């Protein structure tokens, strides 16, 4: 990918290059971009999303806190949560940024469970998260629904660690 700093980050150039052909979307495979704050997760996800659009796939970027606010706004309206699930469930590539950055209520967990159930094996999702696979169940509340979400994605998704380098800090420094 053009514009991506590979040096010192441990990113697999060949893997990222292969993802640009968007075959993972045809195969309904998902991607987890995991790393520290500022490590370039969102940048990489949006680059993959842009490439998906260039290859004629619909893609949507949303922060998980915004998605959960949208769910909260429609939860009291009869039929609205189902419409929301149907809308987000059908997008070929959904980019969920800030995955598990804050605590999830029981109703939000149920909504995420239903959404992930609709998306599993039929669409692709890119998760941008600071949390490793082992922390997902705990962050989701450790129940059956949490385990089901993790089971659908944590074992089959392509995991990419974005490293520990803070890209904002790196690019803010003057270059010689």
Secondary structure, 3 states (H helix, E strand, C coil): CCCCCCCCCCCCHHHHHHHCCCHHHHCCCCEEEECCCCCCHHHHHHHHHHHHHHCCCCEEEEEHHHHHHHHHHHCCCCCHHHHHHHHHHCCCEEEEECCCCCCCCHHHHHHHHHHHHHHCCCCEEEEEECCCHHHHHHHHCCCHHHHHHHHHHCCCCEEEECCCCCHHHHHHCCCC
